[in-house]
Amino acid sequence: MIEQVRHGPRRVRTLDYMFVPSYGPYAHLRPVRIAPMPTEAMLEKDRAIPSSTFPSDHVALAVDLAW
């Protein structure tokens, strides 16, 4: 198995977003529950992601919306 190691400066970026419209036909939607995000300490537990704890380098975003 080849181990991939990234050397160089640490990069932390937000790549994914969720937007709730404030106007138009879906303006009545309201977020009622937002899934908790892992803390930076949790993500760095195994040094970086992906890891054995977080097998992807993306973190799930989840929101319940009231219709």
Wavefront OBJ file of the C-alpha trace (Angstrom):
o trace
v 0.000 0.000 0.000
v 1.312 3.451 -0.900
v 0.995 6.019 1.863
v 0.246 9.525 0.668
v 1.808 12.248 2.754
v 1.335 15.930 2.073
v 4.300 18.052 3.052
v 4.144 21.810 3.281
v 1.857 24.379 4.884
v -1.334 23.317 6.614
v -4.440 24.117 4.573
v -7.899 24.468 6.081
v -10.603 25.628 3.706
v -14.377 25.756 3.510
v -15.437 24.231 0.213
v -19.072 23.334 0.780
v -21.939 25.616 1.731
v -25.699 25.396 2.304
v -27.847 28.393 1.492
v -31.459 28.924 2.565
v -33.268 31.404 0.317
v -34.634 34.576 1.874
v -36.778 35.517 -1.136
v -38.586 33.845 -4.004
v -40.752 30.706 -4.016
v -38.737 28.995 -1.248
v -38.427 31.974 1.120
v -40.716 30.229 3.622
v -38.123 27.498 4.311
v -36.518 27.801 7.739
v -33.653 25.806 9.230
v -34.910 23.998 12.352
v -31.962 21.738 13.142
v -28.331 21.791 12.057
v -26.155 18.698 12.435
v -23.168 19.359 14.682
v -19.834 19.776 12.975
v -16.760 18.010 14.316
v -14.350 20.282 16.131
v -10.932 21.047 14.724
v -9.424 18.949 17.538
v -11.564 15.958 16.476
v -10.470 16.342 12.859
v -6.798 16.601 13.840
v -6.876 13.629 16.235
v -5.203 11.434 13.608
v -3.178 14.424 12.333
v -5.311 15.152 9.269
v -8.271 13.936 7.259
v -8.888 11.522 5.662
v -8.053 9.269 8.596
v -9.277 6.122 10.314
v -11.881 8.220 12.169
v -12.937 10.402 9.203
v -12.417 8.333 6.033
v -13.115 11.266 3.716
v -11.525 14.672 3.391
v -15.046 16.139 3.250
v -17.220 16.706 6.319
v -20.967 16.081 5.944
v -23.306 19.064 6.087
v -26.896 18.381 7.134
v -29.810 20.709 7.906
v -33.466 19.969 8.573
v -35.705 22.583 6.974
v -39.286 23.427 7.937
v -41.516 23.658 4.885
l 1 2 3 4 5 6 7 8 9 10 11 12 13 14 15 16 17 18 19 20 21 22 23 24 25 26 27 28 29 30 31 32 33 34 35 36 37 38 39 40 41 42 43 44 45 46 47 48 49 50 51 52 53 54 55 56 57 58 59 60 61 62 63 64 65 66 67
